[in-house]
Amino acid sequence: MREFAYVRAASVAEAVGLEGPVTYLAGGTNLFDLMREEVERPERVVDISRLPLSAVEDLPDGGLRLGALARNAHVAADDRVRRRYPVLARALLNGASPQLRNRATVGGNLLQRTRCRYFYDLGAACGKRSPGAGCDALDGLNRGHAVLGASGSCVAVHPSDMCVALAALGATVNLTGPGGDRSVPVADFHLLPGETPDVETVLRAGELVTSVDLPPWPHVRGTYVKVRDRASYAFALVSAAVLLHVENGRIATARIALGGVAPKPWRAYAAEELLAGAPPDERIFAEAARAAVAGARPLGHNAFKIELAARLVRRTLVELV
Ligand SMILES: Cc1cc2nc3c(=O)[nH]c(=O)nc-3n(C[C@H](O)[C@H](O)[C@H](O)COP(=O)(O)OP(=O)(O)OC[C@H]3O[C@@H](n4cnc5c(N)ncnc54)[C@H](O)[C@@H]3O)c2cc1C
């Protein structure tokens, strides 16, 4: 690990008011790995872990605000999350291990970096690590890589489980920075790689995630299902967060987000539109499952993900009704 300057921020204002480049440190479960491997070489690490951003609070509209420093384990165990947002509790509990979830935070989970082996391998070409370098995963071992939303510059997937649930729920990310406060829908927070795979989110230099807001979702059933190579402690090959509300024999609301298949949590808008207003039956579920993977493009080793994702969506919809 290279030498770096360490600053412990005493307040949010101090953290975002520092001059020059900063890399924020929350739980450290991703950042320290990346620094140890020298994939990331920050000049200055700003420790935000003691800032008062760890509360989970009710919002006046019936939603819930998750502080950026709320631990993944704490959020998953929160009674309001379990009752009102079971899809999120399940997604969190499907991630990592109990020890890691005790340390990992909401903000860190949102901003965790890909697990692509070529990103971690300093001897490999990776445009996410070294802009313009190309992508060895394109013709390499790409079983775990993207089938949707990728580009010729990068085929890495976003590894988070939590973010897939947040995408389905339509959460909002609250930010503060040198330019003031702003809010961004989680669906717009992560970017597709295009020609600039190193630019992964809309976060500006020095900006800090302060919280994530969940909108109210009364009466809506939802779940998160994850398919992986072993039953626990593994990243998703494919995962799905699905919300479904049936009223008077028709689907009133459907939300579907996929994980493990794209460089960002992937909202299946076309599938949602097909489902809206339809009777909840096998025929429409099968159609929606196909629509969820429309436009998917396999690499050498990951065509199975397309069929797997479609089956997962169909099965999850069936189970929810
Ligand atoms: C062995 C292992 C297995 C794992 N398995 C899974 C899994 O199955 N599913 C899954 O979803 N995740 C998994 N993870 C990833 C884990 O969820 C992340 O490492 C964790 O969520 C990161 O949170 P953190 O608080 O430790 O972030 P840190 O490591 O502190 O930070 C991560 C990044 O976020 C930035 N950051 C952190 N907080 C903020 C903020 N408030 N504002 C702006 N920037 C910020 C940091 O600068 C850094 O770039 C695994 C990790 C490990 C090590």
The ligand as an ORCA input file, in Angstrom:
! r2SCAN-3c Opt
* xyz 0 1
  C     -15.338    -10.424      0.658
  C     -16.405     -9.451      0.288
  C     -17.641     -9.925     -0.165
  C     -18.638     -9.018     -0.521
  N     -19.831     -9.487     -0.976
  C     -20.815     -8.602     -1.349
  C     -22.063     -9.048     -1.846
  O     -22.324    -10.244     -1.971
  N     -22.989     -8.102     -2.187
  C     -22.735     -6.768     -2.062
  O     -23.616     -5.961     -2.366
  N     -21.557     -6.322     -1.606
  C     -20.598     -7.200     -1.250
  N     -19.403     -6.753     -0.790
  C     -19.111     -5.324     -0.875
  C     -19.525     -4.582      0.359
  O     -20.918     -4.466      0.370
  C     -18.858     -3.206      0.223
  O     -17.469     -3.393      0.419
  C     -19.398     -2.222      1.226
  O     -20.777     -2.015      1.042
  C     -18.684     -0.889      1.107
  O     -19.093     -0.080      2.187
  P     -18.007      0.639      3.100
  O     -18.764      1.505      4.033
  O     -17.066     -0.335      3.712
  O     -17.285      1.522      1.999
  P     -15.766      1.983      1.883
  O     -14.909      0.828      1.556
  O     -15.386      2.851      3.024
  O     -15.914      2.939      0.592
  C     -16.228      2.423     -0.669
  C     -16.231      3.586     -1.672
  O     -17.301      4.476     -1.377
  C     -16.824      5.798     -1.139
  N     -17.710      6.332     -0.096
  C     -18.083      5.690      1.034
  N     -18.996      6.406      1.687
  C     -19.192      7.545      0.975
  C     -20.040      8.674      1.128
  N     -20.890      8.783      2.161
  N     -19.996      9.644      0.193
  C     -19.150      9.549     -0.868
  N     -18.323      8.495     -1.067
  C     -18.363      7.497     -0.157
  C     -15.381      5.617     -0.733
  O     -14.602      6.775     -1.029
  C     -14.973      4.437     -1.586
  O     -14.684      4.875     -2.893
  C     -18.396     -7.633     -0.405
  C     -17.163     -7.165      0.072
  C     -16.177     -8.053      0.416
  C     -14.871     -7.522      0.914
*
